Structures are given as C-alpha cells and as structure tokens.
C-alpha cells in the first residue's frame, strides 16, 4: 500500500458513520476500533491489547478512530503516557515527495496523526508523530478529535498508551473543576485507574473537592452518571483498516529501558495542546 500525507484527510472522511458511546472512563485498543467513532466521558486508549509487553508490528496498517466529546459544547483532550512509534526498516520515499505539500517529518517510517473534525471534513492537527519522546497533549477546538495510525516499512514498532478526556471551558455547571480551569465529568474523578484527566492531578487528589480516599472510590455515584446515558456499541462493517491487524511476538521495552540492539527511531513530530 502506498501512502503519503496529501491522502490523509480522505482516509478519514467516512469514519463518522459508526458510533461507540460510553458514560465513564473505559479502556480500549486502537486496532480494535478502526473505522469507528467513540463517544464518552473518558477513555484509556492503548495501541493494542499487548501494549507494554509486545510491539504492534503489522505492516501496512492504516487505522483511524474518531473520538467525540460526551456532551454538546465539550471538547476532546488527548495525553500520551507512553509512546513508541517508528520503523526499523523505513519504506521508500513517496513518489510525489517533490510536491509542494507540507514535509513529512516521519517519512518514510510509521507515524500517528491527529485530526480536527468533523469526520466529513477532517483537517490535520499538527505534524505527524513518531519516535520515542512522549508528545505534548493535544486538544480539539470542537467536539471531534481524530487519530490515525499508519505503519510503513518492513519492521514497524508501535506501542503507546494515551488518555482521552471530554472537557469544557468556562462555567463547569455539574462538571468537576480542575485547578487548570478545565471542567471534566464527575465520572472521571477518583477513577479506579487513577488517570489524571485534569492534567494537574486535582481529579485524583485525596483532598476536596475530589477527596479520593481509595483507588476505586468515586465521590458521588449520582453525579458520575448525571446526564450521560450509555448507548450500544455499533461498529461499521463498511469501515476497516487497510492492513492486517495482527501482533507478532516482538518484545516491547518498558519506559526508560533501552531499545533492542539495532533499533533506531525516526525523529519525532508534534502537535501541541490548544
């Protein structure tokens, strides 16, 4: 499969056709949600089920996911906690590399790309992301944030974990107010995974207003579910990855450990939080 940056928006044009909805923080794997739209309060998103134990190494994977905020007026924030995306043996340069389109800092290796919505008219948000350095958090300006994984070359190496948070600015209303001024659903406060959805730790603090007293304590179950009704998960059979979604037995180094001998990473790109 040939891929180049000018084709990226077209790859995501149809991804709004299916919707996955949830009311609280869940866990999911990107390669299981290709071609779908997830909607909910929060999501702990891994690259694949064996994240932090094995690399995802399937070549020619083209997998896109739209994330939609939980409520009207909300936006989506994505923060990586672990990040490793590159190729040991990059593929050949794209045939139209001399075109005036923006340069691809990850060429010709594997990468992730964020998009602004809506799904019918996606716009690339920041540069492609690759390498070993954890990128800065990314925030959408509207209710949709798209994420696309493309593996290129003969030996892709992909392993990442990120946190998806539906949030709003201004008046919090029934939402929890973070020290940063962002407002998040109460269902994400004191969640059982200890995820820092605020970005400043205030939603996991052991003092008020969060007042977390244990790993799975939610301060108010009533507030956690107020106004957010779960919907059935509805994958779209018409939307699928362009490549095989399989995982080979390649060990993935834990954060802070050296890569396998001979591993080299492409230079990281970045999209920053707005």
C-alpha positions as CSV (number, residue, x, y, z in Angstrom):
1,X,0.0,0.0,0.0
2,X,1.3,3.4,-0.9
3,X,0.6,6.2,1.5
4,X,1.5,9.9,1.6
5,X,0.4,12.9,3.7
6,X,-1.7,14.5,1.0
7,X,-4.0,11.5,1.1
8,X,-4.5,11.5,4.8
9,X,-7.8,13.6,5.1
10,X,-9.5,11.4,2.5
11,X,-8.7,8.3,4.6
12,X,-10.9,9.7,7.4
13,X,-13.9,11.0,5.5
14,X,-16.2,8.1,6.4
15,X,-15.1,7.4,10.0
16,X,-18.1,9.2,11.5
17,X,-20.5,6.5,10.2
18,X,-20.3,4.3,13.3
19,X,-20.5,5.3,16.9
20,X,-19.4,3.8,20.2
21,X,-20.8,5.5,23.2
22,X,-19.9,5.3,26.9
23,X,-20.6,7.2,30.1
24,X,-17.4,6.8,32.1
25,X,-13.7,6.0,31.7
26,X,-13.2,2.8,29.8
27,X,-10.2,1.0,28.3
28,X,-9.9,0.1,24.6
29,X,-7.3,-0.7,21.9
30,X,-7.0,1.4,18.8
31,X,-6.6,-1.5,16.4
32,X,-9.9,-2.9,17.6
33,X,-11.8,0.4,16.9
34,X,-10.6,1.1,13.3
35,X,-13.1,3.0,11.3
36,X,-15.4,3.8,14.2
37,X,-16.4,6.8,16.3
38,X,-16.1,6.5,20.1
39,X,-18.1,8.9,22.3
40,X,-18.0,9.2,26.1
41,X,-16.6,10.9,29.2
42,X,-13.1,9.3,29.1
43,X,-11.1,6.5,27.5
44,X,-7.7,4.9,28.3
45,X,-6.6,4.1,24.8
46,X,-3.8,1.6,24.0
47,X,-2.3,0.9,20.6
48,X,-3.1,-2.9,21.0
49,X,-4.0,-5.4,23.7
50,X,-0.5,-6.5,24.4
51,X,0.8,-2.9,24.9
52,X,3.8,-2.5,27.2
53,X,4.6,-6.2,26.6
54,X,4.9,-6.6,22.9
55,X,5.2,-4.3,19.9
56,X,2.4,-4.0,17.4
57,X,4.3,-4.9,14.2
58,X,1.7,-5.4,11.5
59,X,3.0,-3.7,8.3
60,X,0.8,-1.5,6.0
61,X,-1.8,-0.9,8.8
62,X,-4.0,2.1,8.2
63,X,-6.3,2.5,11.2
64,X,-8.4,5.6,12.1
65,X,-10.6,6.4,15.1
66,X,-12.8,9.4,15.8
67,X,-13.3,10.5,19.4
68,X,-16.3,12.5,20.2
69,X,-16.9,14.6,23.3
70,X,-19.6,13.4,25.7
71,X,-21.9,16.4,25.6
72,X,-22.6,19.4,23.4
73,X,-20.1,22.2,24.0
74,X,-17.4,19.8,25.2
75,X,-14.0,19.2,23.5
76,X,-11.6,16.3,23.5
77,X,-8.1,16.3,25.1
78,X,-5.6,13.5,24.4
79,X,-2.5,13.0,26.6
80,X,0.1,10.2,25.9
81,X,1.5,8.3,28.9
82,X,3.8,6.0,26.9
83,X,4.9,6.5,23.3
84,X,6.9,4.5,20.8
85,X,6.2,4.7,17.1
86,X,8.8,4.1,14.4
87,X,10.1,1.6,11.8
88,X,13.4,-0.3,11.8
89,X,13.5,-0.5,8.1
90,X,11.6,2.5,6.6
91,X,9.9,2.2,3.3
92,X,10.9,4.1,0.1
93,X,10.0,7.8,-0.2
94,X,6.6,8.6,-1.6
95,X,6.7,9.1,-5.4
96,X,5.4,12.7,-5.2
97,X,7.9,13.7,-2.4
98,X,8.9,16.8,-4.6
99,X,5.3,18.2,-4.4
100,X,4.7,21.5,-2.5
101,X,2.7,19.7,0.2
102,X,4.0,20.0,3.9
103,X,7.1,17.9,4.6
104,X,6.5,14.6,6.5
105,X,8.9,14.6,9.5
106,X,8.4,10.9,10.0
107,X,9.0,9.8,6.4
108,X,9.3,7.1,5.4
109,X,8.5,5.4,8.7
110,X,5.4,4.7,10.8
111,X,3.5,7.5,12.5
112,X,0.4,8.8,14.2
113,X,-1.6,11.8,13.0
114,X,-4.3,13.8,14.9
115,X,-7.2,15.5,13.1
116,X,-9.8,18.2,13.8
117,X,-13.3,17.3,12.9
118,X,-15.9,17.0,11.7
119,X,-15.4,13.5,10.3
120,X,-16.7,14.6,6.9
121,X,-14.1,17.3,6.5
122,X,-11.0,16.3,8.6
123,X,-8.1,18.7,9.0
124,X,-4.6,17.6,10.1
125,X,-3.8,18.8,13.6
126,X,-0.1,19.4,14.0
127,X,2.7,17.3,12.4
128,X,2.8,13.5,12.2
129,X,4.0,12.0,15.5
130,X,6.8,9.4,15.7
131,X,9.9,8.5,17.7
132,X,10.3,7.7,21.4
133,X,9.6,11.1,23.0
134,X,6.2,11.5,24.6
135,X,4.4,14.2,22.6
136,X,2.7,17.2,24.2
137,X,-1.1,16.9,25.0
138,X,-3.5,17.7,22.1
139,X,-6.9,19.3,22.4
140,X,-9.6,19.7,19.8
141,X,-11.3,23.0,19.1
142,X,-14.6,21.3,18.7
143,X,-16.3,18.0,19.7
144,X,-14.3,15.7,17.4
145,X,-10.7,14.6,17.6
146,X,-9.4,12.0,15.0
147,X,-6.4,9.7,15.4
148,X,-4.8,7.7,12.6
149,X,-2.1,5.1,12.8
150,X,-0.1,4.2,9.6
151,X,2.7,1.7,9.7
152,X,5.2,1.9,6.9
153,X,8.4,0.0,6.2
154,X,9.3,-3.7,6.7
155,X,9.6,-3.6,10.5
156,X,7.2,-1.2,12.2
157,X,7.4,-0.8,16.0
158,X,4.3,0.6,17.6
159,X,3.3,0.8,21.3
160,X,1.5,3.7,23.0
161,X,-0.9,4.4,25.8
162,X,-3.0,7.6,25.9
163,X,-5.8,9.2,27.9
164,X,-8.9,10.7,26.2
165,X,-10.9,13.2,28.2
166,X,-14.1,15.0,27.3
167,X,-13.9,18.5,28.9
168,X,-15.3,22.0,28.7
169,X,-14.1,25.5,29.4
170,X,-15.9,28.3,31.2
171,X,-18.7,27.5,33.5
172,X,-18.5,24.0,34.9
173,X,-22.1,23.5,35.9
174,X,-22.4,19.9,37.0
175,X,-18.8,19.1,36.0
176,X,-15.8,18.9,38.2
177,X,-13.5,22.0,38.0
178,X,-9.8,21.2,37.7
179,X,-7.1,23.5,39.0
180,X,-6.2,24.3,35.4
181,X,-9.7,25.7,34.9
182,X,-10.9,22.9,32.7
183,X,-14.1,21.1,33.6
184,X,-14.5,17.3,33.4
185,X,-17.3,14.9,34.1
186,X,-17.5,13.7,37.7
187,X,-17.4,10.1,36.4
188,X,-13.6,10.6,35.7
189,X,-12.9,11.9,39.3
190,X,-11.2,9.3,41.5
191,X,-11.5,6.7,38.8
192,X,-10.3,3.2,39.5
193,X,-7.2,3.5,37.3
194,X,-6.0,6.8,38.8
195,X,-6.0,8.5,35.5
196,X,-5.1,12.2,35.6
197,X,-7.8,13.5,33.4
198,X,-7.4,17.1,34.6
199,X,-3.7,17.1,33.7
200,X,-2.8,18.6,37.1
201,X,-3.7,15.7,39.4
202,X,-6.6,17.5,41.0
203,X,-9.2,14.9,39.9
204,X,-7.2,12.2,41.8
205,X,-6.3,14.3,44.9
206,X,-7.1,13.0,48.4
207,X,-8.4,16.3,49.5
208,X,-11.6,18.2,48.5
209,X,-13.2,18.8,46.1
210,X,-12.1,15.4,44.6
211,X,-11.5,13.8,48.1
212,X,-10.3,10.5,46.8
213,X,-9.8,8.0,49.6
214,X,-9.0,4.8,47.6
215,X,-8.1,3.6,44.2
216,X,-11.7,2.9,43.1
217,X,-13.7,5.4,45.2
218,X,-15.9,7.8,43.2
219,X,-17.1,10.7,45.4
220,X,-20.7,10.7,44.1
221,X,-22.1,7.9,42.0
222,X,-25.2,10.0,41.3
223,X,-23.0,12.8,39.9
224,X,-20.9,10.4,38.0
225,X,-23.8,9.3,35.8
226,X,-25.9,12.5,35.7
227,X,-26.9,13.4,32.2
228,X,-24.9,10.7,30.4
229,X,-26.7,7.7,29.1
230,X,-24.8,4.8,27.6
231,X,-25.5,3.8,24.1
232,X,-24.9,0.4,22.3
233,X,-21.6,-0.2,20.6
234,X,-22.1,-0.2,16.9
235,X,-19.1,-0.9,14.7
236,X,-19.4,-0.2,11.0
237,X,-18.7,-3.1,8.7
238,X,-18.0,-0.7,5.8
239,X,-15.0,0.9,7.5
240,X,-11.9,-1.1,8.1
241,X,-8.2,-1.0,8.3
242,X,-6.2,-1.2,5.0
243,X,-3.8,-3.7,6.5
244,X,-3.9,-6.9,8.6
245,X,-4.4,-6.2,12.3
246,X,-2.1,-8.8,13.9
247,X,0.6,-8.7,16.5
248,X,3.9,-10.6,16.3
249,X,6.0,-11.7,19.3
250,X,8.4,-8.8,19.5
251,X,9.2,-7.6,23.0
252,X,8.3,-4.0,23.7
253,X,10.7,-2.2,26.1
254,X,9.1,-0.6,29.2
255,X,9.5,3.1,29.6
256,X,13.1,4.1,30.5
257,X,14.7,0.9,29.1
258,X,17.0,0.7,26.1
259,X,15.6,-0.4,22.8
260,X,16.7,-3.7,21.2
261,X,20.1,-3.6,19.6
262,X,19.9,-2.1,16.2
263,X,16.6,-0.2,16.8
264,X,16.6,3.3,15.5
265,X,13.8,5.7,15.7
266,X,12.5,8.3,13.3
267,X,12.6,11.9,14.5
268,X,9.5,12.8,16.5
269,X,7.0,15.3,15.2
270,X,4.5,17.0,17.5
271,X,1.1,18.6,17.9
272,X,0.5,20.7,21.0
273,X,-2.5,21.2,23.1
274,X,-4.5,24.3,22.4
